[in-house]
Structures are given as structure tokens and as C-alpha cells.
Amino acid sequence: MLGLRTSPSISKKTEVMQDRRIFARLPVKLSARILNPVNGFESQANTVDISANGVGLEVPRGVSSGTPLELWLHIPDRHEPFYTRGKVVWTQPVPASPLQRAGIALERAHLMGLARVLWMQRNQNTN
């Protein structure tokens, strides 16, 4: 054989299963508003990280995997909030907090929204 392994190691399988992202996530703190269009639940949230096709949020406990969400991200660039839709794909409690982390897969990639975030970060870093 040519030195090729026929099956990846268990740690590689786990790594691939845990992180199948196409776009890199950037650590960004933004305020957001979330709405569950099915039951009308609405709340404030905060971003932890963001990419063109996903958002990491801190949300109130009770938001569960599979929940559809509408999101308004408040990017401080003097434009309207950035609106998008997605679905909760995972949640994890934040210790000693009424909040939980939630991973949101966006319905489609939003490169222009990500460009606004990058522009905002660049301007904050140069000031």
C-alpha cells in the first residue's frame, strides 16, 4: 500500500463530526433580537461569534435544538439591524447563568452581513 490508512482515527472522526464549518467564525459581541416564528417567543440575545452561515448566541434557556429563529443583529455601523433566519442546531447551558449557548445555522450564507461585521471590527481596531 502507499502508506494510506483505510480509516481515520477515532479522534479525527470526532473532530470532523464536531466541526463541519465551511466559513471561519469570528469572535464578535453584538446585541441581537430573536423571534421564534412558530410560537411568537421573542427575546434579546448576544452574539458570541459569527460567520457567513452561522451565529453563536447566548440566549435564554428553553430555546431548543431544531427551533427556527428570525434574528436581527445590531451592527453598530449606522445601518438597519441585519436580518436573517436560521435554525438552532445545538445548545449548551452557561454555568451559573439563566442563559445558554446556542449554535444557529443560517438558511443561506450572508457574505454581505459578514462584510458589515468585518468592516465594523476593522474600524474599531483602528480607532
N, C-alpha and C positions, 0 to 999 in steps of 0.2 A: 504494500500500500504506500501511498505518498505521504505518510505522516498525518493523514486526515483522520479525525475522530468521527465515528459514526453517530455519536450522540453527545450533545453538550453536557457539561457537568450540571449537577443539580443547582448549584449557586447561579450559574448562567441562566438556567431555565427560570429560576425565581426572579432574577433581575429583569429578564425580558417580560415576564408576566406582570411585574410590579410597575414598570415604567415603559409604556409604549408610545411616548410622546413624539410627535413629529417636530414641533416647534419648541424651542427652549423657553422655559418660564423665567420671568424676571421678577425679583422681589420688589413689589410695589405696594405701598399703603395708600388706598383710596377709599373714600366713603362710597357706599352703594345703597341702592334700594332694590329689594327683591319682591316679587309677586308670584304666588302660585296661581296660575290662571284657572286651575281646576276648582279649588275651594276658596279662593279670594284672600288667602293669608298673605299679609303684607308686612314687611319689617325692614329695618335698617340693617346693614351688614358692612363689613370692611374687607377689602381685598388683602390677601397675603402675598399672592403672586399672580401673574397674568401672562398669557401667551396669545398667539393669534387664534388658537382654537380651544382655549380653556382658561378658567379662572379658579384660583384657590381663594375661598372666602372663610371668614368667621361669621357664623350665623347662629340664631337661637337654636337650642336643642329642640328636637321634634321635626326638623326637616330631614327627610329620609331619602335613601338611595332610590332612584327611579322617579323622583319628583321633578316635574317640569317647572322651570322658572323663567320669568322675564326679569331682566336685570337692567338697571340704569346705573352706570358708573360715572361718578362725578370727577371728571378730569379737570384740574384747575388750569384750563387753557382759554378761558373766556368764551367757550362754545357751550352748546347744549350738552346735557349728560349723554354719554354714549349708551345707546340702547342695543340690547342683544337678547337672544333666547338660548336656553340650553337645558340640560338635564343633570341632576345630581347623580354622580357615578360612585361616590364614596363619601363616608362621613367618619369622623373620629372625635370623641369628646376632648375638650380642652380641660385639663385637670383644674379643680377648684374654681370652676367658672360655669356660668349658665350658658356658655357658648360651646359650639363645636366647630371643627374644621370641616369644610365640605369641598370636594372637587367637582367642578362643573364642566362638563363637556359641551362646548358651544355647538349649535346646529350647523354652523358653517364657519370657516376661517374668516377672521376680520382683520386683514392686514392694515387697513386704514385706521382702525381703532388702536391697533398696536403701535402704529406710527405716531399717533397722538400721544400715547404714553411715553414712547421713546423721546419725542420732542420735549415733553414736559420734564422728563428726568434730565435730559441734557441741559436744559435751561436752568434747572435747579442746581446742577453741579457746577455751572459756570458763573453763578451769581454769588 
